[in-house]
């Protein structure tokens, strides 16, 4: 009996590994921003601790659900993966960038992180985006194919939201300097493309 239970748990936790990787990549991306001193999404509205708590709780819930929910949940995971891919594309298209030797966009700066952190930040974005795309193609097969494609329409909306949140975070950093917004405290302008 123990062996069957253990096997069942292993099978459940091995479900949707790419969706789980994409979710972990998105969490790594936002927590990297917080640790680097530029805040994270929703920190300008909720504060850093509640925003981090919300991101951690949502990440845990999605990773757990991705490992246990049946195929009938594929549409929800296709939507999440599509939105995650849209967020990565929004970053790679709306912040200062250059091209790699193979033609991929490579951020020079993003959300006030500075060029010195881009060697870490870009791979985090790419792992998250590639995992989301692979999950859409491999794991969310029972979902209608148009679902993740519709999510790509969110790219300009997400890009605008990123810039709006960055402006709010810079204002908070000037008015209430703390450890979590230290990179933004003296940065008075958005980077140009």
C-alpha positions as CSV (number, residue, x, y, z in Angstrom):
1,X,0.0,0.0,0.0
2,X,2.8,2.5,0.8
3,X,4.4,1.8,-2.5
4,X,1.2,2.5,-4.4
5,X,0.7,5.7,-2.5
6,X,4.2,6.8,-3.1
7,X,3.9,5.9,-6.8
8,X,0.6,7.8,-7.0
9,X,2.2,10.9,-5.4
10,X,5.2,10.7,-7.8
11,X,2.9,10.4,-10.8
12,X,0.9,13.4,-9.6
13,X,3.9,15.5,-9.0
14,X,5.5,14.7,-12.3
15,X,2.4,16.0,-14.2
16,X,3.0,19.3,-16.1
17,X,6.7,19.7,-15.3
18,X,7.1,22.5,-17.9
19,X,4.2,24.5,-16.5
20,X,5.7,24.1,-13.0
21,X,9.1,25.2,-14.4
22,X,7.5,28.2,-16.1
23,X,5.8,29.1,-12.9
24,X,9.0,28.8,-10.9
25,X,10.8,30.9,-13.6
26,X,8.2,33.7,-13.2
27,X,8.6,33.6,-9.4
28,X,12.4,33.7,-9.7
29,X,12.1,36.7,-12.0
30,X,9.9,38.8,-9.6
31,X,11.9,37.7,-6.5
32,X,15.1,38.6,-8.3
33,X,13.8,42.1,-8.9
34,X,12.9,42.4,-5.2
35,X,16.3,41.1,-4.0
36,X,18.1,43.4,-6.4
37,X,16.4,46.4,-5.0
38,X,13.8,47.4,-7.6
39,X,10.8,46.0,-5.9
40,X,8.4,43.6,-7.6
41,X,5.0,43.7,-9.3
42,X,2.4,45.1,-6.8
43,X,5.0,46.2,-4.3
44,X,4.2,49.9,-5.1
45,X,0.5,49.3,-4.2
46,X,0.6,46.6,-1.5
47,X,4.1,47.0,-0.1
48,X,7.0,44.6,-0.5
49,X,6.1,42.1,2.2
50,X,2.4,41.6,1.2
51,X,3.4,41.6,-2.5
52,X,6.0,38.9,-1.9
53,X,3.6,36.9,0.2
54,X,1.0,37.1,-2.6
55,X,3.5,36.0,-5.2
56,X,4.8,33.2,-3.1
57,X,1.3,31.9,-2.3
58,X,0.1,32.1,-5.9
59,X,3.3,30.4,-7.1
60,X,2.9,27.6,-4.6
61,X,-0.8,27.1,-5.5
62,X,-0.2,27.1,-9.2
63,X,2.8,24.7,-8.9
64,X,0.8,22.4,-6.7
65,X,-2.3,22.5,-9.0
66,X,-0.2,21.9,-12.1
67,X,1.2,18.7,-10.5
68,X,-2.2,17.4,-9.4
69,X,-5.1,18.7,-11.5
70,X,-6.6,16.5,-14.3
71,X,-6.4,17.2,-18.0
72,X,-9.7,19.0,-17.8
73,X,-7.8,21.9,-16.3
74,X,-5.6,22.3,-19.3
75,X,-7.4,25.4,-20.5
76,X,-6.6,27.2,-17.2
77,X,-2.9,26.2,-17.4
78,X,-2.8,27.2,-21.1
79,X,-4.0,30.6,-20.1
80,X,-1.4,30.9,-17.3
81,X,1.4,29.7,-19.6
82,X,0.2,32.1,-22.3
83,X,0.1,35.0,-19.9
84,X,3.6,34.1,-18.6
85,X,4.9,34.0,-22.2
86,X,3.3,37.3,-22.9
87,X,5.0,38.8,-19.8
88,X,8.4,37.6,-21.0
89,X,7.7,39.0,-24.5
90,X,6.6,42.3,-23.0
91,X,9.9,42.6,-21.2
92,X,12.0,41.7,-24.2
93,X,10.2,44.2,-26.5
94,X,9.6,47.2,-24.3
95,X,12.9,47.8,-22.4
96,X,16.3,48.8,-23.8
97,X,17.8,45.9,-25.7
98,X,20.3,44.7,-28.2
99,X,20.6,41.6,-30.3
100,X,22.6,38.5,-29.5
101,X,24.9,37.1,-32.2
102,X,22.0,34.7,-33.1
103,X,19.5,37.5,-33.3
104,X,17.6,37.1,-30.0
105,X,16.7,40.2,-28.0
106,X,19.0,40.8,-24.9
107,X,18.0,43.4,-22.4
108,X,20.5,46.1,-21.6
109,X,18.5,47.3,-18.7
110,X,15.1,46.6,-17.3
111,X,13.0,48.2,-14.5
112,X,16.0,49.9,-13.0
113,X,18.1,46.7,-12.5
114,X,21.1,48.2,-14.4
115,X,23.3,46.6,-17.0
116,X,25.4,44.7,-14.5
117,X,22.4,42.4,-13.5
118,X,21.3,41.7,-17.1
119,X,23.6,38.7,-17.4
120,X,21.4,37.0,-14.7
121,X,18.1,38.5,-15.5
122,X,18.0,37.7,-19.2
123,X,18.5,33.9,-18.7
124,X,15.8,33.9,-16.0
125,X,13.4,35.5,-18.5
126,X,14.3,33.1,-21.3
127,X,14.0,30.0,-19.1
128,X,10.5,31.1,-18.0
129,X,9.4,32.0,-21.5
130,X,10.8,28.8,-23.2
131,X,9.2,26.7,-20.4
132,X,5.8,28.4,-20.9
133,X,6.0,28.0,-24.7
134,X,7.0,24.3,-24.4
135,X,4.2,23.7,-21.8
136,X,1.7,25.2,-24.2
137,X,2.9,22.9,-27.0
138,X,3.4,19.8,-24.9
139,X,1.3,19.8,-21.8
140,X,-1.9,21.7,-22.4
141,X,-3.1,19.6,-25.3
142,X,-6.7,19.3,-24.3
143,X,-7.0,23.2,-24.1
144,X,-8.3,25.0,-27.2
145,X,-5.3,26.2,-29.2
146,X,-6.6,29.8,-29.4
147,X,-6.4,30.2,-25.6
148,X,-2.7,30.9,-25.4
149,X,-2.7,32.8,-28.7
150,X,-5.3,35.2,-27.2
151,X,-3.0,35.7,-24.3
152,X,-0.3,37.0,-26.6
153,X,-2.6,40.0,-27.2
154,X,-1.8,41.0,-23.6
155,X,1.8,41.9,-24.5
156,X,1.2,45.6,-25.0
157,X,-1.1,45.7,-21.9
158,X,1.6,44.0,-19.8
159,X,4.3,46.2,-21.2
160,X,2.4,49.3,-20.3
161,X,1.7,47.9,-16.8
162,X,5.4,47.2,-16.3
163,X,6.3,50.8,-17.1
164,X,3.5,52.2,-15.0
165,X,4.5,50.0,-12.0
166,X,8.2,51.0,-12.5
167,X,7.2,54.7,-12.3
168,X,5.2,54.1,-9.1
169,X,8.1,52.2,-7.6
170,X,10.5,55.0,-8.4
171,X,8.2,57.5,-6.7
172,X,7.9,55.2,-3.7
173,X,11.7,54.9,-3.6
174,X,12.2,58.6,-3.6
175,X,9.5,59.3,-0.9
176,X,10.2,56.2,1.3
177,X,13.7,54.8,0.7
178,X,14.1,51.3,2.0
179,X,16.3,48.2,1.3
180,X,13.8,46.8,-1.3
181,X,13.9,49.9,-3.5
182,X,17.5,50.9,-3.1
183,X,18.4,50.8,-6.8
184,X,15.5,53.2,-7.7
185,X,16.1,55.8,-5.0
186,X,18.2,58.1,-7.2
187,X,16.9,57.0,-10.6
188,X,14.8,59.8,-11.9
189,X,14.0,58.6,-15.4
190,X,12.8,55.6,-17.2
191,X,15.4,54.1,-19.4
192,X,14.9,54.8,-23.1
193,X,14.9,52.2,-25.8
